[in-house]
Amino acid sequence: MMVQYDFSGRRVLITGAAGGIGWDCARLLAAAGAELVLVDRDEKRLHELLEKLGTDRGHQTVAGDLVESATLQQVITIVEQGPGLDALIPAAGIYRDQPVAEMTWDQWRHTISVNLDAVFTVTQAVLPYLNDHASIVNFDSLAGARGSRTHAHYAATKAAVTAFGRSLALEVGHRGIRVNSVAPGIIRTSMTDRLVDGSGEALLAQTPLGRFGTAEEVASVVLFLCSDASSFINGEVIHINGGLYMQ
């Protein structure tokens, strides 16, 4: 049974909102009464999400890539016109199969840009608009804790996001702002389709619960970390992987 939270009167910014986990974060938060600012580079999916959530709920969207300054400026323009933000969820990310020996500099930089640089830029940009006692929930990964074959750039960004979040928690704690992370394992979304097709059986054999996770299971933890129920949790990484990795 899904735990019920009340986010009425709260405003939340989600990047990567049209992706599998971002979509469910938006859906659950909207159902709990939050007003959302949704960002994604897939304009069509973003429009579909807004239609699902209800166009009369006050939600706003920005279609574009946050590594581009024009997109970031659109986000700032929307955020500064409102009553501030009560939560930031930078969920955008990419996951590419590229062995280190074959990886080009451009491939390395692209993953770093999307998965790490964009987290820094959007966080820095909206910090002045975060209300006291707001919550930031970053997206780390199982890969950031134990590495990932053919995904060294992805794993490196996720380990860096962990360190970035904990460092930020030290800087903003005096305002009551909390910074935590979720670290999903193998979650069934379009991002993991190739991994599951190639290594699914072996991964299931290593997972005590014997199944893959769902986007909603991750989103439910994100809601918890955005809520007052987690008011004394700060600088933590919560692993969501069915026991595949136990820290």
Secondary structure, 3 states (H helix, E strand, C coil): CCCCCCCCCCEEEEECCCCHHHHHHHHHHHHCCCEEEEEECCHHHHHHHHHHHCCCCCCEEEECCCCCHHHHHHHHHHHHCCCCEEEEEECCCCCCCCCHHHCCHHHHHHHHHHHHHHHHHHHHHHHHHEEEEEEEEEECCHHHHHCCCCCHHHHHHHHHHHHHHHHHHHHHHHHCCEEEEEEECCECCHHHHHHHHHHHHHHHHHCCCCCCECHHHHHHHHHHHHCHHHCCCCCCEEEECCCCCCC
